[in-house]
Amino acid sequence: MIPTARSHHDYLQFVTQTLNEHYGDSIHFLQDFFVETILWMTSMDLSPTALLMKDRYSTKSQGRKPHDPANLLRSTLLMTKLHLSVDQWIYTMRITPVYAILSGFSPGKTPGVGTFCDFFHRLWMADSPYLTKRMKRKLRKPRKKGKKNEKQEPKNPKITEKLVKRALRSNQIHYASKAHDRLQELFQTLFVLLSATKGLLGNTQLLSVIGDGTPVDTGEFLCDCRKTGIWKCSCDRQFSDPDADYGSYSYREKYYYGRTLYMFCAADSSYNLPVYPRLFKASRHDSVSWICGYRELRHWYKSWKMGEAILDSAHDAFPIYTLLEQDEVAAIIDLNRRGSGKWVYNEMEIGSDGVRICPIRRKMNKWGKCSGRHRTKWRCPAKVGKWECPHPCSPSDYGRTFYTSTKDNPRLFPRIRRDSKEWRERYALRTGVERCIKRQKVDYKLEASRGRSSRHWTIRVYLIAMCQHADAWL
């Protein structure tokens, strides 16, 4: 049966009327202890939820009338805000009527565990909460542990080049439906687009995007061999979280079993708001996660224009520069120092900051730029500084000139020069994604959950992302 939707205005009237009827003369008690929660809940207009989830309900008129999906979503967001499990939340709504009223339910008529489980099932577009089989062979840890503050190297060094070639094969973005599509629709429609209209994401027609991944411990494997004294077994194991695998946590120099949370954020957002969270396998490199997630991001926000991509040195791969240059996006990516050796371009050495170096090891001077062609002119430092060069490389009175173009090599010569003040100021915004991830993992205790399925973890990540936007509105 299709649920009956309630407008946001009717919801506000219900909250006001029910609070006055239930608490009466003690309404001042709510103003002292629950005023922030009331403002937080009433600021979210979730009335379009029923329309967005209409196809997830049966069209038959048989059975019990379902709850309004907006009330269930509103209730799960408040549950996430208070860091409670479903069982704890149901008990809390029964003993604290204000939480039930703010969720949209009448006191004493709150839903049970089964209702919330059915709602989570409707949010997940796949038939199974898992994306792979629970029984599989023993997983091996990565062969080489990553060094401190260094990402684990991909197993296939050419994987980024293959993915970019596949992405650039056609001008259209091909997107295959995924299990989290309904969650993304709700997140995008009810929160991201509204934050964009409030000006909390910056200019969406020239959007600056930050991306970074973080390890998330999500599960463990189940095996009885160790209990019987067999420490090196080769049997198939039953995994509590079969979609997870081993990855290297380079910052703490250890292995972990779980997933990688890759977060796309708006760089010009004062609240470091996410626009597209994505869970990948722990063994996947950040550069691969960026390519996959970036194309999905472009699919979901077709009306937005990407202006900049601010990334760390784990994304310093030439195919990524090629992909961004194809979309006319400025790449602000830190160089990977492991590959920052001696570069030669047209018989001229290039420094790690992208500045040309003359034969006597002096940096050449920038002498103008053609912004339309992204072409920069460089002149001899001796002629510009009016000093005598001991070994002149050109007989001209003007001195030797050198041109660099972003089109020729977008990695060495990005649209924004690495030695410029603008590049340093824009790259400093990259830490915004780390603060966004900190909100997920520390403030909202992402890893404290005991769920072991892709459905559980994906729903939890999206609920926290919705709460982040609601916090910014408040």
HELIX and SHEET records of a PDB file:
HELIX    1   1 HIS A    8  TYR A   23  1                                  16    
HELIX    2   2 GLY A   24  SER A   26  5                                   3    
HELIX    3   3 ILE A   27  PHE A   33  1                                   7    
HELIX    4   4 VAL A   35  THR A   42  1                                   8    
HELIX    5   5 THR A   49  LEU A   52  1                                   4    
HELIX    6   6 LYS A   54  ARG A   56  5                                   3    
HELIX    7   7 PRO A   69  LYS A   81  1                                  13    
HELIX    8   8 VAL A   86  ILE A   95  1                                  10    
HELIX    9   9 PRO A   97  SER A  103  1                                   7    
HELIX   10  10 VAL A  113  LEU A  123  1                                  11    
HELIX   11  11 ILE A  159  ALA A  167  1                                   9    
HELIX   12  12 ASP A  181  PHE A  187  1                                   7    
HELIX   13  13 GLN A  188  VAL A  192  3                                   5    
HELIX   14  14 LEU A  193  THR A  197  1                                   5    
HELIX   15  15 THR A  204  LEU A  206  5                                   3    
HELIX   16  16 ARG A  226  THR A  228  5                                   3    
HELIX   17  17 ASP A  286  TRP A  300  1                                  15    
HELIX   18  18 SER A  313  HIS A  315  5                                   3    
HELIX   19  19 PHE A  318  GLN A  326  1                                   9    
HELIX   20  20 ARG A  337  GLY A  339  5                                   3    
HELIX   21  21 PRO A  381  GLY A  385  1                                   5    
HELIX   22  22 LYS A  421  TYR A  427  1                                   7    
HELIX   23  23 ALA A  428  ARG A  430  5                                   3    
HELIX   24  24 THR A  431  LYS A  438  1                                   8    
HELIX   25  25 ARG A  439  ASP A  443  3                                   5    
HELIX   26  26 LEU A  446  ALA A  448  5                                   3    
HELIX   27  27 SER A  454  TRP A  473  1                                  20    
SHEET    1   A 3 MET A 135  LYS A 136  0                                        
SHEET    2   A 3 ARG A 237  PHE A 239 -1                                        
SHEET    3   A 3 PHE A 221  LEU A 222 -1                                        
SHEET    1   B 5 ASP A 245  TYR A 249  0                                        
SHEET    2   B 5 LYS A 254  ALA A 266 -1                                        
SHEET    3   B 5 LEU A 207  ASP A 217 -1                                        
SHEET    4   B 5 MET A 306  LEU A 311  1                                        
SHEET    5   B 5 ALA A 330  ILE A 333  1                                        
SHEET    1   C 3 ASP A 245  TYR A 249  0                                        
SHEET    2   C 3 LYS A 254  ALA A 266 -1                                        
SHEET    3   C 3 PRO A 274  LYS A 281 -1                                        
SHEET    1   D 3 TRP A 343  TYR A 345  0                                        
SHEET    2   D 3 MET A 348  ILE A 350 -1                                        
SHEET    3   D 3 ARG A 356  ILE A 357 -1                                        
SHEET    1   E 3 ASN A 365  CYS A 370  0                                        
SHEET    2   E 3 ARG A 375  ARG A 379 -1                                        
SHEET    3   E 3 THR A 401  SER A 405 -1                                        
END                                                                             
